[in-house]
Amino acid sequence: DQQVKQNSPSLSVQEGRISILNCDYTNSMFDYFLWYKKYPAEGPTFLISISSIKDKNEDGRFTVFLNKSAKHLSLHIVPSQPGDSAVYFCAARNFGNEKLTFGTGTRLTIIP
Amino acid sequence: DTGVSQDPRHKITKRGQNVTFRCDPISEHNRLYWYRQTLGQGPEFLTYFQNEAQLEKSRLLSDRFSAERPKGSFSTLEIQRTEQGDSAMYLCASSPPIAGNTGELFFGEGSRLTVL
């Protein structure tokens, strides 16, 4: 039962353009969402998060949008840089529950 | 180095053998997590400690798996009688006790297990 889905296994974007990574979830009890970035041979590193009481959160070049009615969130990276090439994981959590449920990841490649 | 440290980074073993992985969290992080990641999948939750207490355990954690955090600092994950299906990256993460934090977990680089 894949409660967090990232339907695009890969995405290629030209340097300087906007990268949009998508994530869908099925569990309506999720109330906190996070994005992690992973480089090869390294553990995932936290990027940005959003609470279900918000619909947008920004941090520099990164913005996460949450559409609760559609059970959909997206990560926007603008402008995209070569160092953004990595695998991006969407994750979700229930309030009061320490367990994070991850999606399968999207491999982002930024083309110079 | 103040990050999460895992040892060994890579372990190759024969089916039926026991293996143990160690995780040293960031100091003063009282929460410690174990996740497992297989090829093409995201990390899957295995278990969670708050200090030395194991508070949550996934159904993925069969009886062959045991995790400990005896003094609330480092943790070990032992797999007994390994099977080929246990081949995966085992990730440890920690987080601080600050209320209202972002929910961010700080991951180590992982311990890759290959069962032949």
Contacts between the chains, C-beta under 8 A, distances in Angstrom:
chain1	res1	chain2	res2	distance
A	4	B	42	7.5
A	6	B	42	8.0
A	32	B	103	5.3
A	34	B	102	7.5
A	34	B	103	5.9
A	34	B	104	7.0
A	36	B	107	7.9
A	41	B	109	6.9
A	42	B	109	5.6
A	43	B	4	7.2
A	43	B	91	5.8
A	43	B	93	7.5
A	43	B	107	3.2
A	43	B	108	5.2
A	43	B	109	5.0
A	43	B	110	5.6
A	44	B	43	6.9
A	44	B	91	7.6
A	44	B	107	5.0
A	45	B	107	7.0
A	46	B	102	7.3
A	46	B	104	4.1
A	46	B	105	6.9
A	46	B	106	7.5
A	49	B	102	4.8
A	49	B	103	5.8
A	49	B	104	6.9
A	89	B	42	5.1
A	89	B	43	7.3
A	91	B	42	7.5
A	93	B	103	5.9
A	97	B	56	7.9
A	98	B	31	6.9
A	98	B	33	7.2
A	98	B	48	4.8
A	98	B	55	7.3
A	98	B	56	6.2
A	99	B	45	4.5
A	99	B	48	6.9
A	99	B	56	6.4
A	99	B	58	7.6
A	100	B	43	7.7
A	100	B	45	6.5
A	100	B	103	7.6
A	100	B	105	6.7
A	101	B	45	7.2
A	102	B	42	3.1
A	102	B	43	5.0
A	102	B	44	7.2
A	103	B	42	5.3
A	104	B	40	6.6
A	104	B	41	5.6
A	104	B	42	5.2
A	105	B	41	7.9
A	105	B	42	5.6
